Amino acid sequence: MSDSRKLLASGRLNLSLPVRLAFWALASILLSVIFFREFWLGLPGMLSLSQILGQNQASPWGVLVLCFIFLWLQRKRVRDGMQSGPDILFAPIGVAITVGAILLPVTQDYRAFQVLLSSLGVFVILFGKGARIPIILLVIYGFTISFPLLVNRFAENAYAQTVIIPLTRVLAVLGYPFATEGQWLNLISAEGDLISVVVTVACAGPSTMGVFLSIFALMTLDMPLPPKKSALLFLFGVAGTWFQNLIRVVLLMVTGYYLGEKALWTAHYWTIYLLFPLWYLLFVYIYFRQFGSQKHIATALGTANQGVEV
């Protein structure tokens, strides 16, 4: 064993798990207070219902809660990994993560992520292999935040067209009077009023797609399926997430036609919190059915193998 590994091994003997946990918590709090004061100052506003619902921030917080639930369910595996203590291979990674969190530009979208990232860096330094699951979970949470931002940055128009084109075709088939000019859609209501709306990339649902991809990753980690079945369910889920978003936009236009522009914007505010949860409950039900049938098959095969061995 090298001198550095011997040093770390001796450190593990001198620092018990509770002591390292206390040191991690203290270091995480100090880092956040020193480098991320904006997070603590803005936390009450970030957690207010007006901010979460009004600015469509429910999705990242929801995924973060699910990540913590998954972490709690996997606490035994995490704790077992933490027992080994620091590791010479993981320590530089932890330092790099912590420094990277501090050097990231401070933005509203990434405030919570930066605090968690710096805390994760300290965790990696102190617990080595025990940080594997937390790293995966923070990557999933970071993806939830980053996916819609990346779409806005690099594929704004193309992604918006995934809802604009089918929307106009559905409205044409249903016979509603409308005209389009780029991303602008002009609709004549039943009262004869002109309603003009911009169908932006946000209307195409990159946030809900990011949430679906993140939650699917969590489900795959917790309840893995065979690759072929998992791939088919993934494609079904992507298509279903896109389709429920198309239904939402069509419902908004129909609401505007019959009830006016004010009703359209009221529906715009609430439908995202109704349709996506209903769709995902259906998807979860299908996934659980597939996972349950897979477990029954595995149990049957195991029983058959035992019978052969006997």
C-alpha positions as CSV (number, residue, x, y, z in Angstrom):
1,M,0.0,0.0,0.0
2,S,1.4,3.5,-0.9
3,D,2.1,6.1,1.7
4,S,-0.8,8.2,0.7
5,R,-3.2,5.3,1.0
6,K,-1.8,4.4,4.4
7,L,-2.3,8.0,5.5
8,L,-5.9,7.9,4.4
9,A,-6.4,4.5,6.0
10,S,-5.1,5.8,9.3
11,G,-7.4,8.8,8.9
12,R,-10.4,6.5,8.6
13,L,-9.4,4.8,11.8
14,N,-9.2,8.2,13.7
15,L,-12.4,9.7,12.3
16,S,-15.6,7.9,12.9
17,L,-18.5,8.1,10.6
18,P,-20.5,10.4,12.8
19,V,-17.5,12.8,13.1
20,R,-17.0,12.9,9.3
21,L,-20.8,13.5,8.9
22,A,-20.6,16.4,11.3
23,F,-17.6,17.8,9.6
24,W,-19.3,17.5,6.2
25,A,-22.4,19.3,7.4
26,L,-20.3,22.1,9.0
27,A,-18.1,22.5,5.9
28,S,-21.2,22.5,3.6
29,I,-22.9,25.2,5.7
30,L,-19.8,27.4,5.8
31,L,-19.2,27.1,2.1
32,S,-22.8,28.0,1.3
33,V,-22.8,31.0,3.7
34,I,-19.5,32.3,2.4
35,F,-19.9,31.8,-1.3
36,F,-23.7,31.4,-1.9
37,R,-25.3,34.1,0.3
38,E,-27.7,34.9,-2.5
39,F,-29.2,31.4,-2.2
40,W,-30.1,31.9,1.5
41,L,-31.3,35.4,0.9
42,G,-33.5,34.3,-1.9
43,L,-34.7,31.0,-0.4
44,P,-38.0,32.2,1.1
45,G,-38.9,33.7,-2.3
46,M,-37.8,30.6,-4.2
47,L,-40.0,28.4,-2.0
48,S,-43.1,30.6,-2.2
49,L,-46.1,29.3,-4.1
50,S,-46.2,32.4,-6.3
51,Q,-42.6,31.7,-7.4
52,I,-43.0,28.0,-7.8
53,L,-46.3,28.0,-9.7
54,G,-46.0,31.4,-11.3
55,Q,-42.6,30.9,-12.8
56,N,-43.0,27.2,-13.5
57,Q,-40.4,26.2,-11.0
58,A,-42.3,23.3,-9.6
59,S,-40.6,20.8,-12.0
60,P,-37.0,21.1,-10.6
61,W,-38.2,21.1,-7.0
62,G,-40.4,18.1,-7.7
63,V,-37.4,16.1,-9.2
64,L,-35.2,17.2,-6.3
65,V,-37.7,15.9,-3.8
66,L,-37.8,12.6,-5.7
67,C,-34.0,12.4,-5.7
68,F,-34.0,12.8,-1.9
69,I,-36.6,10.1,-1.6
70,F,-34.5,7.8,-3.7
71,L,-31.5,8.7,-1.6
72,W,-33.4,7.7,1.5
73,L,-34.5,4.4,0.0
74,Q,-30.9,3.7,-0.9
75,R,-29.5,4.9,2.4
76,K,-28.1,1.4,3.4
77,R,-26.0,1.2,0.1
78,V,-24.8,4.8,0.6
79,R,-23.9,4.2,4.3
80,D,-22.0,1.0,3.4
81,G,-20.0,2.9,0.8
82,M,-19.4,5.7,3.3
83,Q,-17.8,3.3,5.8
84,S,-14.7,3.0,3.7
85,G,-13.9,6.7,4.2
86,P,-11.7,8.9,2.1
87,D,-10.1,7.6,-1.1
88,I,-7.0,9.0,-2.8
89,L,-8.8,8.6,-6.2
90,F,-11.9,10.4,-5.1
91,A,-10.3,13.3,-3.1
92,P,-9.1,15.3,-6.2
93,I,-12.6,14.8,-7.8
94,G,-14.2,16.2,-4.7
95,V,-11.9,19.2,-4.7
96,A,-12.6,19.8,-8.4
97,I,-16.4,19.6,-7.8
98,T,-16.2,22.0,-4.9
99,V,-14.1,24.5,-6.8
100,G,-16.3,24.2,-9.9
101,A,-19.4,24.9,-7.8
102,I,-17.8,28.1,-6.4
103,L,-16.6,29.3,-9.9
104,L,-19.9,28.7,-11.7
105,P,-21.7,31.9,-12.7
106,V,-24.4,32.7,-10.2
107,T,-27.8,32.4,-11.9
108,Q,-31.4,32.1,-10.6
109,D,-31.8,28.7,-12.2
110,Y,-28.7,27.1,-10.6
111,R,-28.6,28.6,-7.1
112,A,-29.9,25.5,-5.4
113,F,-27.8,23.3,-7.7
114,Q,-24.6,25.2,-6.8
115,V,-25.1,24.8,-3.1
116,L,-25.8,21.1,-3.5
117,L,-22.8,20.7,-5.8
118,S,-20.4,22.3,-3.3
119,S,-21.8,20.1,-0.6
120,L,-21.4,17.1,-2.8
121,G,-17.7,18.0,-3.4
122,V,-17.0,17.9,0.4
123,F,-19.0,14.6,0.6
124,V,-16.8,13.1,-2.1
125,I,-13.6,14.2,-0.3
126,L,-14.8,12.7,3.0
127,F,-16.6,9.5,1.9
128,G,-15.1,8.5,-1.4
129,K,-17.0,5.6,-2.9
130,G,-20.0,6.4,-0.7
131,A,-20.7,9.4,-3.0
132,R,-21.5,7.4,-6.1
133,I,-25.3,7.4,-5.7
134,P,-25.4,11.1,-4.6
135,I,-23.3,12.0,-7.7
136,I,-25.8,10.2,-9.9
137,L,-28.8,11.9,-8.3
138,L,-27.3,15.4,-8.5
139,V,-26.5,14.8,-12.2
140,I,-30.2,13.9,-12.7
141,Y,-31.3,17.0,-10.9
142,G,-28.9,19.1,-12.9
143,F,-30.2,17.7,-16.1
144,T,-33.7,18.7,-15.1
145,I,-32.6,22.3,-14.8
146,S,-30.3,22.3,-17.8
147,F,-32.4,20.5,-20.5
148,P,-34.9,23.4,-21.1
149,L,-32.1,25.9,-20.9
150,L,-30.1,24.0,-23.5
151,V,-33.1,23.7,-25.8
152,N,-33.7,27.5,-25.5
153,R,-30.1,28.2,-26.3
154,F,-29.4,25.8,-29.2
155,A,-32.7,24.5,-30.6
156,E,-35.3,27.1,-29.8
157,N,-37.0,27.4,-33.2
158,A,-36.7,23.7,-34.1
159,Y,-38.2,22.6,-30.8
160,A,-41.0,25.1,-31.1
161,Q,-41.9,23.7,-34.5
162,T,-42.6,20.3,-32.9
163,V,-45.8,21.8,-31.4
164,I,-46.6,24.6,-33.9
165,I,-46.9,22.4,-37.0
166,P,-49.2,19.7,-35.4
167,L,-51.2,22.5,-33.6
168,T,-52.0,24.3,-36.8
169,R,-53.0,21.0,-38.5
170,V,-55.3,20.0,-35.7
171,L,-56.9,23.5,-35.6
172,A,-57.4,23.3,-39.4
173,V,-59.0,19.8,-39.2
174,L,-61.3,21.0,-36.4
175,G,-62.3,24.0,-38.5
176,Y,-61.3,26.9,-36.2
177,P,-60.5,30.2,-37.9
178,F,-56.9,31.1,-37.5
179,A,-53.8,32.4,-39.3
180,T,-50.1,32.0,-38.5
181,E,-47.1,34.2,-39.1
182,G,-43.9,32.5,-37.9
183,Q,-44.5,31.7,-34.2
184,W,-47.5,34.0,-34.0
185,L,-51.0,32.4,-34.1
186,N,-54.0,34.6,-34.6
187,L,-57.3,33.1,-33.7
188,I,-60.8,34.6,-34.2
189,S,-62.9,33.7,-31.1
190,A,-66.6,32.7,-31.2
191,E,-67.4,36.3,-30.2
192,G,-65.5,37.6,-33.2
193,D,-62.5,38.9,-31.1
194,L,-58.9,38.6,-32.4
195,I,-56.7,36.6,-30.1
196,S,-53.0,36.7,-30.9
197,V,-50.5,34.5,-29.1
198,V,-46.8,33.6,-29.5
199,V,-46.2,29.9,-29.5
200,T,-42.7,29.8,-28.0
201,V,-40.3,27.0,-27.3
202,A,-41.7,26.9,-23.8
203,C,-45.1,25.9,-25.2
204,A,-43.4,22.8,-26.7
205,G,-42.7,21.6,-23.2
206,P,-38.9,21.2,-22.8
207,S,-39.4,21.5,-19.1
208,T,-41.9,18.6,-18.9
209,M,-39.7,16.5,-21.2
210,G,-36.7,17.2,-19.0
211,V,-38.8,16.1,-15.9
212,F,-39.9,12.9,-17.7
213,L,-36.4,12.0,-18.7
214,S,-35.1,12.6,-15.2
215,I,-37.9,10.6,-13.5
216,F,-37.5,7.8,-16.0
217,A,-33.8,7.7,-15.0
218,L,-34.7,7.4,-11.4
219,M,-37.2,4.6,-12.1
220,T,-34.6,2.8,-14.2
221,L,-32.1,2.9,-11.3
222,D,-34.7,1.7,-8.8
223,M,-36.6,-0.8,-10.9
224,P,-34.5,-1.8,-13.9
225,L,-36.1,-3.6,-16.8
226,P,-34.5,-5.6,-19.6
227,P,-32.9,-3.3,-22.2
228,K,-35.4,-3.9,-25.0
229,K,-38.4,-3.4,-22.8
230,S,-36.8,-0.4,-21.2
231,A,-36.1,1.2,-24.6
232,L,-39.7,0.6,-25.8
233,L,-41.1,2.2,-22.6
234,F,-38.7,5.1,-23.0
235,L,-39.8,5.8,-26.5
236,F,-43.5,5.4,-25.4
237,G,-42.9,7.9,-22.6
238,V,-41.2,10.4,-24.8
239,A,-44.0,10.2,-27.3
240,G,-46.6,10.4,-24.6
241,T,-45.0,13.4,-23.0
242,W,-44.9,15.2,-26.3
243,F,-48.5,14.3,-27.1
244,Q,-49.9,15.4,-23.7
245,N,-48.2,18.8,-24.3
246,L,-49.8,19.0,-27.7
247,I,-53.2,18.3,-26.2
248,R,-52.6,21.1,-23.7
249,V,-51.8,23.6,-26.4
250,V,-54.9,22.6,-28.4
251,L,-57.1,22.9,-25.3
252,L,-55.7,26.4,-24.7
253,M,-56.7,27.4,-28.2
254,V,-60.1,25.8,-28.0
255,T,-60.6,27.5,-24.6
256,G,-59.7,30.9,-26.1
257,Y,-62.1,30.4,-29.0
258,Y,-65.1,29.6,-26.8
259,L,-64.4,31.5,-23.6
260,G,-62.1,34.4,-24.7
261,E,-58.5,35.4,-24.2
262,K,-58.7,35.8,-20.4
263,A,-59.9,32.2,-20.0
264,L,-57.1,31.1,-22.3
265,W,-54.4,32.6,-20.0
266,T,-56.1,31.2,-16.9
267,A,-56.0,27.7,-18.5
268,H,-52.4,28.3,-19.6
269,Y,-51.5,28.9,-15.9
270,W,-53.1,25.7,-14.5
271,T,-53.2,23.0,-17.2
272,I,-49.5,22.2,-16.9
273,Y,-50.1,21.1,-13.3
274,L,-53.1,18.9,-14.3
275,L,-52.2,17.2,-17.6
276,F,-48.6,16.2,-16.9
277,P,-49.2,14.6,-13.5
278,L,-52.2,12.6,-14.9
279,W,-50.1,11.4,-17.9
280,Y,-47.2,10.5,-15.7
281,L,-49.4,8.5,-13.3
282,L,-50.6,6.5,-16.3
283,F,-47.0,6.0,-17.4
284,V,-45.9,4.9,-13.9
285,Y,-48.8,2.5,-13.7
286,I,-47.7,0.9,-17.0
287,Y,-44.1,0.8,-15.9
288,F,-45.0,-0.9,-12.6
289,R,-47.1,-3.4,-14.5
290,Q,-44.1,-4.2,-16.7
291,F,-41.7,-4.4,-13.7
292,G,-44.1,-6.6,-11.8
293,S,-44.5,-9.0,-14.7
294,Q,-40.7,-9.1,-15.0
295,K,-40.4,-10.0,-11.4
296,H,-42.9,-12.8,-11.8
297,I,-41.0,-14.2,-14.7
298,A,-37.7,-14.0,-12.8
299,T,-39.4,-15.8,-9.8
300,A,-40.8,-18.5,-12.1
301,L,-37.4,-19.0,-13.7
302,G,-35.7,-19.2,-10.3
303,T,-38.3,-21.8,-9.1
304,A,-37.8,-23.8,-12.3
305,N,-34.1,-23.8,-11.9
306,Q,-34.4,-24.9,-8.3
307,G,-36.6,-27.7,-9.5
308,V,-34.0,-28.8,-12.1
309,E,-31.2,-28.7,-9.5
310,V,-33.2,-30.9,-7.1
